[in-house]
Amino acid sequence: MKTVALLLVGLLSFSSYAEEQPVADQALLKELKQFCTEMAEDDGITADKMAQYLLTCVNEELESEGYAPITKLPD
């Protein structure tokens, strides 16, 4: 029972932390997308894997800067 309670408290703490992360503005997202696109070209990422690579890369950069992750890349 204590384990379940601790797990619940841990999950609630994490969800509170996730909600506190600011959302990046469109200018930052476009800048990160461009940065990740250049990295993808350097890494030789193929077109069929580009979208997933860019989303992962942008989210890693957002996380490192303390922003909330995104689910879709800006156009």
Backbone as CSV, one residue per row, in Angstrom:
resi,resn,N_x,N_y,N_z,CA_x,CA_y,CA_z,C_x,C_y,C_z
1,MET,0.823,-1.191,0.000,0.000,0.000,0.000,0.867,1.255,0.000
2,LYS,1.942,1.235,0.790,2.838,2.389,0.824,3.481,2.615,-0.542
3,THR,3.800,1.509,-1.213,4.426,1.614,-2.526,3.489,2.299,-3.513
4,VAL,2.227,1.931,-3.488,1.244,2.530,-4.379,1.103,4.015,-4.066
5,ALA,1.063,4.370,-2.796,0.938,5.771,-2.401,2.155,6.565,-2.860
6,LEU,3.343,6.005,-2.688,4.555,6.703,-3.121,4.594,6.867,-4.634
7,LEU,4.156,5.857,-5.337,4.104,5.935,-6.790,3.141,7.031,-7.234
8,LEU,1.992,7.089,-6.604,1.003,8.105,-6.940,1.547,9.508,-6.673
9,VAL,2.185,9.693,-5.542,2.772,10.994,-5.210,3.855,11.365,-6.223
10,GLY,4.659,10.396,-6.600,5.702,10.638,-7.594,5.132,11.049,-8.936
11,LEU,4.087,10.382,-9.371,3.458,10.724,-10.645,2.823,12.104,-10.595
12,LEU,2.184,12.429,-9.497,1.580,13.752,-9.357,2.652,14.833,-9.344
13,SER,3.759,14.575,-8.703,4.850,15.539,-8.671,5.395,15.766,-10.074
14,PHE,5.565,14.674,-10.815,6.078,14.790,-12.172,5.109,15.553,-13.058
15,SER,3.823,15.270,-12.952,2.851,15.965,-13.787,2.799,17.445,-13.443
16,SER,2.981,17.795,-12.196,3.020,19.199,-11.812,4.241,19.873,-12.418
17,TYR,5.373,19.180,-12.417,6.588,19.733,-13.002,6.403,19.941,-14.505
18,ALA,5.808,18.965,-15.166,5.617,19.054,-16.614,4.712,20.219,-16.976
19,GLU,3.721,20.490,-16.160,2.812,21.590,-16.440,3.477,22.945,-16.243
20,GLU,4.518,23.013,-15.433,5.178,24.263,-15.149,6.148,24.687,-16.242
21,GLN,6.467,23.804,-17.145,7.397,24.140,-18.214,6.740,25.114,-19.176
22,PRO,7.433,26.189,-19.541,6.862,27.143,-20.494,6.793,26.545,-21.897
23,VAL,5.901,27.069,-22.688,5.755,26.652,-24.077,6.601,27.582,-24.935
24,ALA,7.392,27.009,-25.812,8.263,27.803,-26.689,7.427,28.553,-27.721
25,ASP,7.865,29.751,-28.070,7.151,30.516,-29.090,7.534,30.016,-30.486
26,GLN,6.781,30.444,-31.483,6.973,29.956,-32.854,8.350,30.311,-33.401
27,ALA,8.880,31.465,-33.032,10.205,31.864,-33.526,11.278,30.888,-33.040
28,LEU,11.217,30.511,-31.778,12.188,29.558,-31.239,12.022,28.198,-31.902
29,LEU,10.787,27.768,-32.085,10.549,26.469,-32.726,11.105,26.439,-34.144
30,LYS,10.914,27.517,-34.886,11.443,27.570,-36.256,12.970,27.567,-36.253
31,GLU,13.560,28.268,-35.297,15.018,28.289,-35.180,15.564,26.897,-34.865
32,LEU,14.921,26.209,-33.930,15.356,24.861,-33.575,15.139,23.882,-34.724
33,LYS,14.045,24.050,-35.444,13.785,23.178,-36.593,14.874,23.361,-37.649
34,GLN,15.276,24.600,-37.894,16.340,24.864,-38.861,17.659,24.247,-38.393
35,PHE,17.976,24.420,-37.120,19.187,23.834,-36.537,19.185,22.317,-36.705
36,CYS,18.055,21.696,-36.381,17.950,20.234,-36.474,17.989,19.759,-37.923
37,THR,17.448,20.554,-38.837,17.497,20.209,-40.257,18.942,20.173,-40.738
38,GLU,19.726,21.150,-40.310,21.144,21.175,-40.674,21.878,19.969,-40.087
39,MET,21.542,19.621,-38.846,22.158,18.441,-38.231,21.775,17.173,-38.991
40,ALA,20.517,17.084,-39.405,20.039,15.909,-40.137,20.790,15.754,-41.454
41,GLU,21.013,16.879,-42.129,21.754,16.827,-43.388,23.184,16.359,-43.145
42,ASP,23.795,16.858,-42.076,25.162,16.442,-41.740,25.218,14.962,-41.375
43,ASP,24.159,14.472,-40.739,24.101,13.073,-40.306,23.614,12.131,-41.407
44,GLY,23.200,12.686,-42.549,22.749,11.855,-43.661,21.409,11.178,-43.431
45,ILE,20.514,11.841,-42.731,19.187,11.273,-42.462,18.382,11.247,-43.758
46,THR,17.762,10.112,-44.042,16.969,9.968,-45.261,15.611,10.648,-45.116
47,ALA,15.001,10.952,-46.250,13.732,11.688,-46.266,12.627,10.963,-45.499
48,ASP,12.615,9.635,-45.575,11.543,8.892,-44.904,11.668,8.930,-43.378
49,LYS,12.822,9.262,-42.873,13.026,9.326,-41.420,13.185,10.762,-40.914
50,MET,13.113,11.723,-41.819,13.384,13.116,-41.470,12.394,13.684,-40.461
51,ALA,11.095,13.474,-40.650,10.090,14.067,-39.761,10.282,13.609,-38.324
52,GLN,10.487,12.327,-38.116,10.683,11.808,-36.762,11.990,12.314,-36.164
53,TYR,13.035,12.359,-36.981,14.322,12.871,-36.518,14.187,14.317,-36.057
54,LEU,13.529,15.148,-36.865,13.379,16.563,-36.525,12.567,16.751,-35.250
55,LEU,11.482,16.010,-35.111,10.649,16.134,-33.910,11.444,15.735,-32.669
56,THR,12.171,14.641,-32.759,12.984,14.193,-31.623,14.072,15.214,-31.297
57,CYS,14.738,15.698,-32.300,15.813,16.674,-32.116,15.279,17.958,-31.490
58,VAL,14.188,18.486,-32.031,13.609,19.721,-31.491,13.197,19.515,-30.039
59,ASN,12.562,18.399,-29.739,12.141,18.141,-28.356,13.334,17.998,-27.410
60,GLU,14.420,17.413,-27.876,15.622,17.321,-27.043,16.176,18.709,-26.752
61,GLU,16.180,19.567,-27.762,16.666,20.934,-27.573,15.742,21.719,-26.641
62,LEU,14.433,21.542,-26.810,13.476,22.217,-25.936,13.673,21.776,-24.487
63,GLU,13.839,20.484,-24.286,14.033,19.951,-22.943,15.299,20.533,-22.304
64,SER,16.356,20.640,-23.099,17.613,21.159,-22.554,17.500,22.628,-22.157
65,GLU,16.536,23.334,-22.771,16.331,24.742,-22.456,15.168,24.959,-21.484
66,GLY,14.570,23.863,-21.010,13.520,23.965,-20.002,12.116,24.212,-20.531
67,TYR,11.902,23.966,-21.813,10.578,24.145,-22.413,9.827,22.826,-22.493
68,ALA,8.518,22.927,-22.589,7.660,21.761,-22.748,7.863,21.167,-24.145
69,PRO,7.766,19.846,-24.276,7.900,19.219,-25.588,6.698,19.521,-26.481
70,ILE,6.882,19.319,-27.762,5.806,19.529,-28.730,5.433,18.194,-29.360
71,THR,4.272,18.150,-29.986,3.838,16.928,-30.668,3.862,17.066,-32.176
72,LYS,3.963,18.315,-32.656,3.977,18.575,-34.101,4.928,19.724,-34.383
73,LEU,5.688,19.588,-35.450,6.634,20.625,-35.839,5.916,21.791,-36.518
74,PRO,6.431,22.999,-36.359,5.836,24.138,-37.086,6.115,24.004,-38.573
75,ASP,5.277,24.604,-39.380,5.455,24.550,-40.856,6.587,25.419,-41.301
